[in-house]
Amino acid sequence: MKFKKLSVEISNNEIAKVKKFITTLGEIRNSVSVKKTEGATGSNISYYTFTIEEEVIKDFFVKCSGANFKFRSQEEISENLRANIKSNAAYNAAVSGTVNSDDLKSIKKIKKIEDFIEEGNYAVLLDIVKDIRLEQNKRNRAEAALPATVKKAIELNYAEGILGRRRAFGALEELVKIATNAQLKNLRLNHILENSGYKAMELCTKYDDFADELIKIANNIKMPNIVSIKSIIMFAEITLRDDRNFKSDYEADIVFATKNSNLRWLRMAYDSIEQELSDDEKKSYDMFMSFIEFKKLGN
């Protein structure tokens, strides 16, 4: 499934305008999700990002044509927040929407480490760890709390994703973000990153039209190699009958895989983790590679 994202800028005295618009979506409401991002403290501005299933994007535009929204790119929103929010922790919290804007100014002073663990807010803890202006004791406590916090973030996002297709798209993005986080990798939390990748893969199996997301996970060179390869294996098990034939329900996913699979990267990743795979997993990997090479020849 493919999605489009559109963000709008709303002054705080116009919030009712957004709520009213959402009620007009009618039959496409289940194909649209909305997320609010608080603006900088005192700015009187908020941003609403609509995630829309591609097949209803035209209907969405028709319905919002009379709403007179101020559309903004994600780059514009990020630049505006960065210009007005100096703390990295506060900026990350604002962009992710995990912390209320009233907390931004004094986020590091008001909230306790335990609060971040409960919220799964690992981004703020990472900022605390590298903030040399803070007491070493607090930085050490933040680092010690990271494994539990990241695990909580994985748990919360997976639980969100299985509630419905619209929510699954955002949850999948967050799980991939965790699995590919360079700072967490540098802190040697590899096993937790792998778990986030596996949860992202598992989420893809919950919805029939998410099989192509497994190819995206596999192609991500920042992903742990074992996750990339197991994602390919899962895709093969879901979509292929053998190394020449696929299941008819997955034709669109096969077209996507044939066009986008990075075979060179996958071979390199496979060589590094081959010993960790079972014989059946190796057969599924070989079946996928043989099938894609066969299709790329125009068959």
N, C-alpha and C positions, 0 to 999 in steps of 0.2 A: 504494500500500500504506500502511496506517495502523498505527501502533505505540503501545503504552502503555509508560510507564516506571514502575518501582516500585523504591524504594531501601530497603535494610534496614541496620540498625546491628548490627555484630558485634564482640564483644570479641576480641582477638587470640588468646585461648586457645580460641576457638570456630570458628576458620577451617575446621577439618575438617568442621564442620557444613554449611558452604556447599558444600564439595566433594562431600560425601555427597549433598546435596540435588540437585546438578546431575546426578549419575549416575541419579537417579530420574526425570528428565524424559522419558527414553525417546524415544518417537516424536515428541515436540514439541521435542526438543533443538535441531534445526536452525532452529527458529523463535524461539529465545531466545538473546540474547547477554548477557554480563555484564561489567561494568567495575568495578574496584576503585578507590576513592578513599581515600588514607591520611588518618587523622585527625591532629590536632595532635600534635607530638612529645611523647612521654610520656603520652599520653592512654589508650593501650591500646585504642583504638577504631578500627575501619575501617568504611567504608561500601561496600556492594555495590549497584550499580544494574543491574537487569534490564531489558533492552529486549525487549518481547514483541510479536510480530505479533498484531494485534487478534483475528484469527479463532481463536487458541488461548488467549486470555486466561482463559476459563472453566476450561479444562483446567489451566492454570498454577495458578490459585487452588486447585483441588482438590488438586493435588500438593503445594502449599506449606502446606495447612491444618494439617498435623501437624508442621510444622517449628518452630513457635513463634517466628517471626521478629519483631523489633521494626521495624515499618515506619516510615520517616521521609520527610517531604516534602523536596524539594530546598531549599526555603526554610529548613527547620530545619537541614539539613546545612550550608548556606552560612553561616547565622548562627553556628552552633557553631564552624566553622572561622575565621570572621572574628573571633570573640571571643578565640580562642586563638592566632591567627597574626597578628602585627602587620605584618610586611613585606608590601607589596602583591605583590611578586614571589613570595614564598613562598606567599601565599594563592592567586594565580593558578595556580601550579604544582600546589598541592594539589587545587584544583577540577578542573583539566584532567587530572590524573593523569599528567603527563608526567615528573615528577621524584620520585624516592624520598623518603619522609618523612625519612629520615636526613640528607638534604641541606638540608632546609628552613631550619634555623636559620642556616646560614652560606652559603646558596646563592650570594650575590653574591661571596663571598670565595673559595670553593672552586673554582667552575666558571670556565672561561675562555670568552671570547667564541666561540672556535672550537667549543667543546662545544655551545653553543646553536645555532650554525649547523648542525652535524651532526644535531642533534635536531629541527631545524625549530621551536625553541622561541622564537618571536617575541614571545610575551607577556612573558616575562622581560626580553628586550631592550628592549621598550617601557617597562617599569618602570624599567630602568636609565637610559634616556634622560631621563626626567622626574624622576629622583631627584637633587635639588640637593645632597644630602649627599655624593655621590660626586665623585671627581675629574673635572674637565671632560674630560680626555683619555679616560677610560674611557667617559664618556657619548658622546663623539664617535665612538669606536670602535664602540660599540653601534649608533649610528645608521647608521654606514657599513656595518655588517654586516646590517642589516635586510633589504635587498632579497634577498640570497642566502638568508637564513634563511626568509623568507616563501616564496620559491620552493621551498625544500626542504620546507616544511610542505605546500605544495600537492602536490608530487610524492609525498610519503609518504602523504597522505590519499587521493589518487587511486589509488595502488597498492593501498592497503588496500581501497578500495571495489570494485575489480574482482575481488577474491578471492571475493566471495559476497554474496548479497542482504542477509544480516544485517549484515555489516560495511559494506555500502554506505550504510545508513541513517545510521550515525554519521559516516562519512566525508563524506557529503553535508552534514550539519549543520556540520562543521568548515570545509568549503570555502565555504559560505555565510557563515559567521562571518568568515572572512578577507575575502571580497569586500565585506562591509558594515562593516568595521572603520574607525571614524571617525578614530582616531589615525593609522592607516596612510594614510588619505586626506589628512590634514593634512600628512603628510610627503611628499606628492606622489608616492605610489607607485601612481597610478591604473592604469597599464598592468598592473601585477602584480595588482591587485584585479580588474580585468577578466578576466585570465587565470584567476583562481580561479573566477570566475563561469562562464566557459566550460567549465572542467573539471567543475564541478557539473552543468552542462547535459549534457555528454558522458556523465557517469556515469548520468544519467537514461535514456539511450538503451541502456544495457547490460541493462536489465531491463524486461520487457513491462509490468509493473504500476507503473512509476515515472513514467509520463507526467504524472500529476497534480502531481508535484513541480515540473514546469516552470511550471505556473500559479502555484505558491507563490513560485518564484523571480521570476517576472514581476511579481507583486503587491508585492514587497518594495521599498518606496520608498527604502530605504537602498542598494539595489543600483545599480551604475552603470547609467545609462539604456540604454546600448547592450546590456547583458546582458539587461535586462528585455525589451526588444523582440525580441532574437534568440531569447530563450527562448519567446516567443509564436510566433515564426516556426517554430521547431523543433516546437513542439506541433502547429501547423497541418499541417506536412509529415508528421508521424507519424500524426495521427488523422483528418484531413479528406480527403474526396474532392473536394469543391467547397464553395461558400459556402452550400449547403443540405443537404449530406449528409456523414455521417461513416462511418468504417470500423466495422463491427459489433463488432469485438473491443474497441473503446474506448468503449463506451457509458457505463460508470461514470465514466471520465475526462471525457467530454463533460458529464455531469450535474454533476460537480464544477466544471468550467470555467464552465458556464452560471451556476451559483449564485454562484461566488466571484470571477470576473474583475472587476477594478476598471478598467472601460473609461475612466473619466475620467482616472485616473492614466496609463494606457497611451497615451492620446492626447497628453497633455502630454509624456511621455517620448519618444514618436515624433517630435513636432515638433522636439525638441532634437537629434535624431541622424539625421533623415531623409536628409541628404546623404551619410551614411556607408553607406547600404544600396544593394544592387544592385537592378535592376528586378525580378528574380525574388523577392527578399526583400520588396520592397514589395508585390508581388502576394499573397504568402503572408500578410503582415500584414493587408492589406485583406480577404482571404478569411476570416481568423479573426474580425475585427471584424464583418463582415457576418453571418457565421454566428451569432455569439453574440447579436447584436442580434435576429436572426431567432428564435432559440430563446427569448430573454427575452420575446418577444411571445406565448409559449405554443405555439409550433409544434413 
